[in-house]
Amino acid sequence: MSSLECDVLIVGGGIAGLSLASALAPFSSVVLVEAEGTLGYHTSSRSARQLIPSYGPGPVLDLTRRTLDLLDGVQSSTGLPLTVPRAFLLIGTEDEVGAAMNGSMRRVPHAEALALCPQLRPDAFTAAAIDTDCVGTDTDLLLDYHRRRAGDDGVIILTGAEVTSARYDGAGWSVRAGYRPISAEVVVNAAGAWADGLADVCGVAPQGLVPLRRTAAIVTATHAPPVGTPMVAAADDAFYYRPDAEGILISPCEAEPAEPGDAQPHPGDVERLIDHLGTVTDLGITGVVRAWTGLRTQRASGLPVVGFDAAHPGFFWLAGQGGYGFQTSSGIAELATILLTGADPEDLGADPVRIRAAAEALRPA
């Protein structure tokens, strides 16, 4: 079989890979490969669907704000309802909330927090803070937007195409993905929990990326909060919950190291969370619709890794987004496009100072 030829081969069909494919396609020939039979199968399909401008370290906050600006532009030009306003309420003790506050969050009185989220028990917290700049996002619609935009600009997308071999000759890559040989000038590693494993296949040193479990469930309840009311999270990372069209989305917010794979909830995790929520709310949870576990992969610094590998100039990292994948996706895709093409940031409507700062903060080790 003849080899597919492209400028850039993107490995990974989650939000990172798809958003880059749609941003990069006007400038380069692109092939995207995904090991699973469907796109967005793992972490990208298991998101909390909340973009929080006050969630994460400084470089992540900057990328989140840029992502929200870019998504507003997409919504204005296409009419797609990609986001809806949904505030984020943080609760806990005075010390816990003070330590966890970030970005655009502001303190709110105890009575105001209860008025916003009357399902909370008054004695369950003593302090609260809110971020009203947050939005909920339709992740399926956003993934599909990037897929269609990439396809319209000529990106070839292959599913069921695991990368099994890769060789770099100093000028380009010879890769086998599934049954297809592919020749590319650059390989972009957007493989999520498998990113360090892909680096090994390519003969590139790993970045120390660790997949972390995060479980969630959709539950029914007697007193489910109306859609549009804030997402509520414990400042000590014990839980979060938010309204969902099917009931309530809940999570124990665990972050346990795990091997890359199709993660599943541990027995008892969801049940223990339901018991705990019964002590801090009067939601009155009545049943579990479904539960799942995703893997949030990050490096020790807690920052994503974006940029060319220092020892392998044909290998580009786009990984380690942790829990910030969707909320930084468009900003990171813009950054990666500029780094891959050498484009002038101003030609893409980007701030050169911000781009330089992000490139330095996220560069591979």
Beta strands, then each sheet from edge to edge (+ up, - down):
strand 1: 4-11
strand 2: 30-34
strand 3: 50-51
strand 4: 83-85
strand 5: 88-92
strand 6: 106-108
strand 7: 127-131
strand 8: 135-137
strand 9: 156-159
strand 10: 163-168
strand 11: 173-177
strand 12: 180-189
strand 13: 210-221
strand 14: 231-234
strand 15: 240-244
strand 16: 247-251
strand 17: 256-257
strand 18: 285-298
strand 19: 305-308
strand 20: 315-319
sheet 1: 9+ 2+ 1+ 12+ 11- 10+
sheet 2: 9+ 2+ 1+ 12+ 20+ 19-
sheet 3: 3+ 8- 4+
sheet 4: 6+ 7- 5+ 14+ 15- 16+ 13- 17+
sheet 5: 6+ 7- 5+ 14+ 15- 16+ 13- 18+
end
